[in-house]
């Protein structure tokens, strides 16, 4: 918050929220406590704000303050504070106890095996840097990948291939592709966008992934096969599919706009990959360590082992080795523990491999343990605050019950309901920072609103599920408190809010085209025709944007083109 206008805006927003809290405290004082059904039992909430629109206030506060201040830690903490104040009915002592104990939010919503996975992967990445694998792969890629478009498409391809889990996708693709994109002067913000855009969107359209398992479990019933319904929704999942189309088009046609244009200009012309002073992973990309002994295999082999071990870990937690089928094992897997088991085995393999190769000494390799942990402190802190905020909102304030009631009230608009579901899902995903939570509450509602056993509503049910999944992913994609967005920033070694601000216009563009596509699909109900229309609309929209931006910034694009030619030589 360096600019005076930014400080004023921040203080005004903070003042508005404080006044609002005072008004809420007076208005709801002595109000009756609502009752909710939890695990088949009726439970009285601890606060009258539970299940009301005010249950969404904490994430709204965090997001607004983060967007104004460009500072995520304090914004998330204030969001947690607001949520806890609502939960304790503005009792200051109880608020302090709840925040200090963490019982309300983070314990209920966190998966600490994901924190362990982050640390293990950080250690592994640092080890590959010290062993020379990253430097060797960067040298190979510089010779083999001849253009910026090729580097971006290669990042996308790797993201598509690693479709098992979004956390795993973000961190692995980032570790592999940072040296490649750096050699072609692609900004860290652009790398973070491509990583994020091929994480959750790819997982949501991959039949074998932790996301497919989760969605299938949400809608599974005696009359509906969850996996079958998930597969049927794939061609209607416009946000995820059109996001991939967008990456291809903007890479091949060199289209950039919004804040991303500034980041790409600075990367190409000024050789500044970051644009802003923040360097959350300063010193972590020392690719030249182990330069003489490093080979491409020193990066490729550990990554392949990591992928194989993580897949094995996922199906192990789902009971595959106890006789459960592969698909059912994925459906019942625990992503956090599975990834943690896989990464631990892969890390041990990487240590032994580099020792046997003589690429790094034992003493030097041990330095990777604290270094890898240090590199991951920033994303872990943001992730823990985001988990706490989500836990307070969902489990303390019953925000999803409010969303459920609002959704059921829109059941009479059958043909345009998928488009409405998409918008609601995007809003909730943005406010809560979780696509899984959003889809978890909306998917069962979709199955109840549309009767899948009725042939006249079967296709609409599939489109509605696709809209719920697409909306959740879009909201998650845009949200600064989303764990996937945080992971993408960590994977690209990009300042988190730089990633949020640069990605937002791109995600909104795809979201608008997706909304129109869902409107059309609600009436045409033909997967092929609607998908073709959506792709044409997406490409046409990007071409119009390119024409407008190129005309407005002729000089900037000319400088970028000259810099690109110089780099190619």
C-alpha positions in Angstrom: 0.0 0.0 0.0 2.5 2.6 -1.2 0.1 5.1 -2.9 -1.8 7.5 -0.7 -5.0 6.8 -2.7 -4.6 3.1 -2.0 -4.2 3.7 1.8 -7.3 5.9 1.8 -9.4 3.3 -0.1 -8.2 0.6 2.3 -9.1 2.7 5.4 -12.5 3.6 3.9 -13.3 -0.1 3.2 -12.1 -1.1 6.6 -14.3 1.7 8.2 -17.3 0.5 6.2 -16.8 -3.0 7.4 -16.4 -1.9 11.1 -19.6 0.2 10.9 -21.4 -2.8 9.3 -20.3 -5.0 12.1 -21.5 -2.6 14.7 -24.9 -2.4 13.0 -25.1 -6.2 12.7 -24.2 -6.5 16.4 -27.0 -4.2 17.4 -29.6 -5.6 15.0 -29.0 -9.3 15.8 -28.5 -8.9 19.5 -30.8 -11.5 21.2 -32.0 -13.0 17.9 -33.0 -16.7 18.0 -30.4 -19.2 17.0 -31.2 -21.2 13.8 -31.2 -25.0 13.7 -29.4 -27.1 11.0 -29.3 -30.8 10.2 -25.8 -32.2 10.6 -25.2 -35.9 9.9 -28.9 -36.6 10.4 -29.2 -34.8 13.7 -30.7 -31.3 14.3 -28.0 -29.0 15.8 -28.5 -25.5 17.1 -26.0 -23.0 15.6 -23.9 -20.9 17.9 -24.8 -17.6 16.3 -27.9 -16.0 14.7 -25.8 -15.1 11.6 -25.5 -18.8 10.6 -27.2 -19.7 7.4 -27.8 -16.1 6.4 -26.3 -13.9 3.7 -24.0 -12.5 6.4 -22.2 -15.8 6.6 -20.5 -14.8 3.4 -19.2 -11.5 4.9 -15.8 -12.8 6.1 -14.5 -14.0 2.7 -15.9 -10.8 1.1 -14.0 -8.7 3.6 -10.8 -10.7 3.0 -11.1 -10.4 -0.8 -12.0 -6.7 -0.9 -9.1 -5.8 1.4 -6.7 -8.0 -0.6 -7.7 -6.5 -3.9 -7.3 -2.9 -2.5 -4.1 -3.3 -0.5 -2.4 -6.0 -2.6 -1.4 -7.5 0.7 -2.8 -10.9 1.3 -1.7 -11.9 4.9 -3.4 -9.1 6.8 -6.4 -9.3 4.6 -7.0 -13.0 5.2 -6.4 -12.5 9.0 -9.0 -9.7 9.1 -11.4 -11.9 7.3 -10.8 -14.6 9.9 -11.3 -12.1 12.6 -14.6 -10.9 11.2 -15.9 -14.5 10.8 -14.9 -15.3 14.4 -16.5 -12.1 15.7 -19.8 -13.2 14.0 -19.5 -16.7 15.4 -18.9 -15.5 19.0 -21.6 -12.8 18.6 -18.9 -10.0 19.1 -17.6 -11.4 22.4 -14.0 -10.2 22.4 -12.6 -12.8 24.8 -14.2 -15.7 23.1 -13.0 -14.4 19.8 -9.4 -14.4 21.0 -9.8 -18.0 22.3 -11.3 -19.3 19.1 -8.6 -17.7 16.9 -5.8 -18.9 19.3 -7.1 -22.5 19.6 -7.9 -22.9 15.9 -10.6 -25.4 16.7 -13.3 -23.6 14.8 -11.7 -23.2 11.4 -8.4 -24.6 10.5 -8.7 -28.0 12.3 -12.2 -28.6 10.8 -11.2 -27.6 7.2 -7.4 -28.2 6.9 -5.6 -31.2 5.5 -2.1 -31.0 7.1 -0.8 -33.8 4.8 -1.0 -31.2 2.0 1.3 -29.0 4.1 3.7 -32.0 4.4 3.4 -32.5 0.6 4.3 -28.9 0.0 7.4 -29.2 2.2 8.5 -32.5 0.6 8.1 -31.1 -2.9 10.0 -28.0 -1.9 12.9 -30.1 -0.7 12.8 -32.2 -3.8 12.8 -29.1 -6.1 15.8 -27.6 -4.2 17.6 -31.0 -4.5 17.0 -31.1 -8.2 18.4 -27.5 -8.5 21.5 -28.4 -6.5 22.0 -31.6 -8.5 21.9 -29.7 -11.7 18.7 -31.2 -13.1 16.9 -27.9 -13.5 19.9 -26.3 -15.2 20.3 -29.1 -17.6 16.7 -29.2 -18.5 16.7 -25.4 -19.0 19.7 -25.7 -21.4 18.0 -28.5 -23.3 14.7 -26.6 -23.5 16.4 -23.4 -24.6 17.8 -25.3 -27.6 14.7 -27.5 -28.3 11.9 -25.0 -27.7 12.4 -22.2 -30.2 9.7 -19.7 -29.4 7.7 -18.2 -26.6 4.6 -19.8 -28.0 6.3 -23.2 -27.8 7.3 -22.7 -24.2 3.8 -21.7 -23.2 2.3 -24.7 -25.1 4.9 -27.0 -23.6 3.8 -25.8 -20.1 0.2 -26.4 -21.0 1.0 -29.9 -22.4 2.8 -30.9 -19.2 -0.2 -29.6 -17.2 -2.6 -31.7 -19.3 -0.4 -34.8 -18.8 -0.3 -34.4 -15.0 -4.0 -34.6 -14.6 -4.2 -36.6 -11.4 -4.4 -33.8 -8.9 -4.4 -30.0 -9.0 -1.9 -29.5 -6.1 0.5 -31.9 -7.6 0.0 -30.4 -11.1 0.7 -26.8 -9.9 4.0 -27.5 -8.1 5.4 -30.1 -10.5 4.7 -28.2 -13.7 6.1 -25.0 -12.0 9.3 -26.8 -11.0 9.9 -28.2 -14.5 8.9 -25.2 -16.6 10.4 -22.3 -14.7 13.8 -22.6 -16.3 12.2 -23.1 -19.8 9.9 -20.1 -19.6 12.7 -18.0 -18.0 14.9 -18.6 -21.0 12.2 -17.3 -23.3 11.5 -14.3 -21.1 8.0 -15.3 -20.1 6.8 -13.4 -17.0 6.2 -15.3 -13.8 2.6 -14.0 -13.9 2.1 -15.6 -17.3 3.6 -18.9 -16.1 1.4 -18.9 -13.0 -1.7 -18.3 -15.3 -0.8 -21.2 -17.6 -0.1 -23.5 -14.6 -3.4 -22.5 -12.9 -5.4 -22.8 -16.1 -4.1 -26.4 -16.6 -4.6 -27.5 -13.0 -8.2 -27.4 -11.8 -9.7 -27.1 -15.4 -7.8 -30.2 -16.6 -8.5 -32.2 -13.4 -12.2 -31.4 -13.8 -12.4 -33.0 -17.3 -10.1 -35.9 -16.5 -12.1 -39.1 -15.8 -9.3 -40.5 -13.7 -8.4 -37.8 -11.1 -9.0 -36.9 -7.5 -11.6 -34.3 -8.8 -13.5 -36.9 -10.8 -13.7 -39.1 -7.7 -15.0 -36.2 -5.6 -17.7 -35.1 -8.0 -18.8 -38.7 -8.6 -19.1 -39.1 -4.8 -21.2 -36.0 -4.5 -23.9 -37.2 -6.9 -23.7 -41.0 -6.4 -27.1 -42.5 -5.5 -29.2 -45.6 -6.1 -30.6 -44.1 -9.3 -27.5 -42.2 -10.5 -24.1 -43.5 -11.3 -21.6 -40.8 -10.2 -18.8 -41.7 -12.6 -21.2 -42.1 -15.6 -22.7 -38.6 -14.9 -19.3 -37.1 -14.5 -18.1 -38.4 -17.8 -21.3 -37.2 -19.5 -20.8 -33.6 -18.2 -17.3 -33.3 -19.7 -18.3 -31.9 -23.2 -20.6 -29.4 -21.5 -18.0 -28.1 -19.1 -17.4 -25.0 -21.0 -15.2 -23.0 -18.6 -12.7 -25.8 -18.3 -12.6 -26.7 -22.0 -12.6 -23.1 -23.2 -9.8 -22.2 -20.8 -7.6 -24.7 -22.7 -8.7 -23.2 -26.0 -7.8 -19.8 -24.7 -4.3 -20.8 -23.7 -3.7 -22.2 -27.2 -5.0 -19.1 -28.9 -3.2 -16.5 -26.8 0.0 -18.5 -27.1 -0.1 -18.9 -30.9 -1.3 -15.4 -31.6 0.6 -13.6 -28.8 -2.4 -12.1 -27.2 -2.0 -10.3 -23.9 -4.2 -7.7 -22.2 -5.1 -6.2 -18.9 -2.3 -6.2 -16.2 -0.7 -9.2 -17.9 0.3 -7.0 -20.8 2.5 -4.9 -18.5 4.1 -8.1 -17.0 4.8 -9.5 -20.4 6.2 -6.2 -21.7 8.6 -5.9 -18.7 9.7 -9.6 -19.2 10.4 -9.2 -22.9 11.7 -5.7 -23.2 13.1 -4.9 -19.7 14.2 -8.5 -18.8 12.1 -8.2 -15.6 10.1 -11.4 -15.0 8.4 -10.1 -11.9 7.4 -6.4 -12.6 6.9 -5.7 -8.8 9.6 -5.6 -6.2 8.3 -8.7 -4.3 10.4 -11.8 -4.6 8.7 -14.5 -2.4 11.2 -17.2 -3.5 14.4 -15.1 -3.8 17.4 -17.3 -4.4 15.3 -20.5 -5.0 15.9 -20.6 -8.7 19.7 -21.1 -8.7 19.6 -23.4 -11.7 23.3 -23.2 -12.3 24.3 -25.3 -9.3 25.7 -28.6 -10.4 26.1 -27.3 -13.9 28.9 -29.5 -15.0 27.5 -32.8 -13.9 23.8 -32.2 -14.4 21.8 -33.9 -17.1 18.2 -33.8 -18.3 17.7 -37.2 -16.7 18.4 -35.6 -13.3 15.1 -33.8 -13.6 13.0 -36.1 -15.7 13.6 -39.3 -13.8 12.7 -37.9 -10.3 9.6 -36.3 -11.8 8.5 -39.5 -13.4 9.1 -41.4 -10.1 7.2 -38.7 -8.3 4.2 -39.0 -10.7 4.2 -42.8 -10.4 4.6 -42.8 -6.6 1.8 -40.2 -6.2 -0.6 -42.2 -8.4 0.3 -45.3 -6.4 -0.2 -43.4 -3.1 -3.6 -42.1 -4.2 -5.0 -45.6 -5.2 -3.4 -47.1 -2.0 -5.4 -44.8 0.2 -8.5 -45.8 -1.8 -8.0 -49.5 -1.1 -6.7 -50.6 -4.5 -4.2 -53.1 -2.9 -7.1 -54.5 -0.8 -8.9 -55.6 -3.9 -10.9 -52.4 -4.8 -11.0 -51.6 -8.5 -8.8 -48.9 -9.9 -11.7 -46.5 -10.6 -13.3 -47.1 -7.2 -9.9 -46.6 -5.5 -9.7 -43.2 -7.1 -13.2 -42.5 -6.1 -12.4 -43.2 -2.5 -8.9 -41.9 -2.3 -7.6 -39.4 0.2 -5.7 -36.9 -1.9 -3.5 -35.4 0.9 -2.2 -38.6 2.4 -1.8 -40.2 -1.0 0.3 -37.3 -2.3 2.3 -37.2 0.9 3.1 -40.9 0.7 4.1 -40.6 -2.9 6.2 -37.5 -2.6 8.0 -39.0 0.5 9.0 -42.1 -1.5 10.0 -40.0 -4.5 12.2 -37.8 -2.3 14.0 -40.7 -0.8 14.6 -42.0 -4.3 15.9 -38.6 -5.4 18.4 -38.4 -2.5 19.8 -41.9 -3.2 19.8 -41.3 -7.0 21.9 -38.1 -6.7 24.3 -39.7 -4.2 24.9 -42.7 -6.5 25.4 -40.4 -9.4 27.9 -38.3 -7.5 26.0 -35.2 -8.6 25.9 -33.8 -5.1 27.6 -34.6 -1.8 25.7 -35.8 1.3 26.4 -32.6 3.2 25.2 -30.4 0.3 22.0 -32.5 -0.2 21.1 -32.1 3.5 21.0 -28.3 2.9 17.9 -28.9 0.7 15.8 -29.9 3.7 15.7 -26.5 5.5 15.9 -24.6 2.1 12.9 -26.5 0.7 10.9 -25.8 3.8 11.9 -22.1 3.8 10.8 -21.7 0.2 7.3 -23.0 1.1 6.7 -20.9 4.2 4.8 -18.2 2.2 2.3 -20.5 0.5 1.8 -22.5 3.7 1.0 -19.4 5.7 -1.5 -18.2 3.0 -3.0 -21.7 2.8 -3.4 -22.0 6.5 -5.1 -18.6 6.7 -7.4 -19.5 3.7 -8.3 -22.8 5.3 -9.1 -21.1 8.6 -11.3 -18.5 6.8 -13.1 -21.3 4.8 -13.6 -23.3 8.0 -15.1 -20.4 9.9 -17.4 -19.6 7.0 -18.6 -23.2 6.3 -18.6 -24.9 9.7 -19.2 -22.0 12.1 -21.5 -19.8 10.0 -23.1 -22.6 7.8 -22.7 -20.5 4.6 -23.4 -23.5 2.4 -26.9 -23.9 3.9 -27.6 -20.3 2.7 -26.4 -21.2 -0.7 -28.4 -24.4 -0.8 -31.6 -22.5 0.1 -31.0 -19.9 -2.6 -30.3 -22.5 -5.2 -33.6 -24.4 -4.5 -35.5 -21.2 -5.0 -34.5 -21.0 -8.6 -35.8 -24.4 -9.7 -38.6 -23.1 -12.0 -36.3 -21.7 -14.7 -35.4 -25.0 -16.2 -33.8 -24.1 -19.6 -31.8 -21.1 -18.3 -31.1 -22.7 -14.9 -27.7 -24.1 -16.0 -26.5 -20.6 -16.8 -27.8 -19.4 -13.4 -26.1 -22.3 -11.7 -22.8 -21.4 -13.3 -23.0 -17.8 -12.1 -24.0 -18.8 -8.5 -21.2 -21.4 -8.5 -18.7 -18.9 -9.6 -19.7 -16.4 -7.0 -19.6 -18.9 -4.2 -16.3 -20.4 -5.4 -14.8 -16.9 -5.5 -16.1 -15.9 -2.0 -15.1 -19.2 -0.3 -12.0 -20.0 -2.3 -13.0 -23.6 -2.7 -14.3 -25.3 -5.8 -14.7 -28.7 -4.1 -16.8 -27.1 -1.4 -18.9 -25.2 -3.9 -19.5 -28.3 -6.1 -20.1 -30.4 -3.0 -23.1 -28.3 -2.1 -24.4 -27.6 -5.6 -24.0 -30.9 -7.3 -26.6 -32.8 -5.1 -29.0 -29.9 -5.6 -28.6 -30.1 -9.3 -29.5 -33.8 -9.2 -32.5 -33.0 -7.1 -33.7 -30.1 -9.3 -33.4 -32.1 -12.5 -34.9 -35.6 -12.5 -32.2 -37.7 -14.1 -34.7 -40.6 -14.4 -37.0 -38.4 -16.6 -35.7 -38.7 -20.2 -36.9 -35.1 -20.9 -34.7 -33.7 -18.1 -31.7 -36.1 -18.3 -29.6 -33.9 -20.6 -30.5 -30.8 -18.6 -29.3 -32.6 -15.5 -25.9 -33.3 -17.1 -25.6 -29.7 -18.3 -26.6 -28.5 -14.8 -23.9 -30.6 -13.2 -21.4 -29.3 -15.8 -22.5 -25.7 -14.9 -22.0 -26.4 -11.2 -18.5 -27.9 -11.8 -17.5 -25.1 -14.2 -18.8 -22.4 -11.9 -16.9 -23.7 -8.9 -13.7 -23.9 -10.9 -14.1 -20.4 -12.3 -14.7 -18.9 -8.8 -11.8 -20.9 -7.4 -9.7 -19.7 -10.4 -10.4 -16.0 -9.7 -10.2 -16.1 -5.9 -7.1 -14.8 -4.0 -8.0 -17.1 -1.1 -8.2 -20.3 -3.3 -5.7 -23.0 -2.4 -5.2 -23.9 -6.1 -4.5 -20.2 -6.9 -2.0 -20.1 -4.0 -0.4 -23.3 -5.3 0.0 -22.0 -8.8 1.7 -18.9 -7.4 4.0 -21.1 -5.4 4.7 -23.3 -8.4 5.6 -20.4 -10.7 7.5 -18.6 -7.9 5.3 -15.6 -8.5 4.1 -13.0 -6.0 0.6 -14.2 -5.2 -1.4 -11.1 -5.8 0.4 -10.5 -9.1 -1.0 -13.8 -10.2 -4.5 -12.9 -9.0 -4.6 -9.5 -10.7 -3.2 -10.7 -14.0 -5.3 -13.8 -14.2 -8.6 -12.2 -13.4 -9.3 -10.5 -16.8 -8.5 -13.8 -18.6 -10.8 -15.9 -16.3 -13.6 -13.4 -16.6 -13.3 -13.5 -20.5 -13.7 -17.3 -20.5 -16.4 -17.0 -17.8 -18.5 -14.6 -20.0 -18.2 -16.9 -23.0 -19.1 -19.9 -20.9 -22.2 -18.2 -19.5 -23.4 -17.5 -23.1 -22.6 -21.1 -24.0 -24.6 -22.5 -21.0 -27.6 -20.3 -22.1 -27.4 -21.8 -25.6 -26.9 -25.3 -24.2 -30.0 -25.1 -22.1 -32.1 -24.8 -25.2 -30.2 -26.7 -27.9 -29.0 -29.6 -25.6 -26.6 -31.0 -28.2 -23.0 -31.5 -26.9 -21.2 -31.3 -30.2 -23.1 -28.3 -31.6 -22.9 -26.3 -28.4 -19.2 -27.0 -27.9 -18.4 -25.9 -31.4 -20.4 -22.7 -30.9 -18.6 -22.1 -27.6 -15.1 -22.6 -29.2 -16.1 -20.2 -32.1 -17.3 -17.6 -29.6 -14.1 -18.0 -27.6 -11.8 -17.5 -30.6 -13.9 -14.7 -32.0 -13.8 -12.9 -28.6 -10.0 -13.2 -28.3 -9.6 -11.9 -31.9 -11.7 -8.8 -31.1 -9.7 -8.2 -27.9 -6.5 -8.5 -29.9 -7.6 -6.0 -32.4 -8.7 -3.5 -29.7 -5.6 -3.9 -27.6 -3.2 -3.8 -30.5 -4.7 -0.6 -31.8 -4.5 1.0 -28.3 -0.9 -0.2 -27.5 0.8 -0.2 -30.9 4.1 1.0 -29.6 4.2 -1.6 -26.8 3.5 -4.5 -29.1 6.2 -3.2 -31.6 8.8 -3.2 -28.8 7.7 -6.7 -27.7 8.0 -8.0 -31.3 11.5 -6.6 -31.7 12.5 -8.1 -28.4 11.1 -11.4 -29.5 13.0 -11.3 -32.8 16.3 -10.5 -30.9 15.7 -13.4 -28.5 15.1 -15.8 -31.4 18.4 -14.8 -33.0 
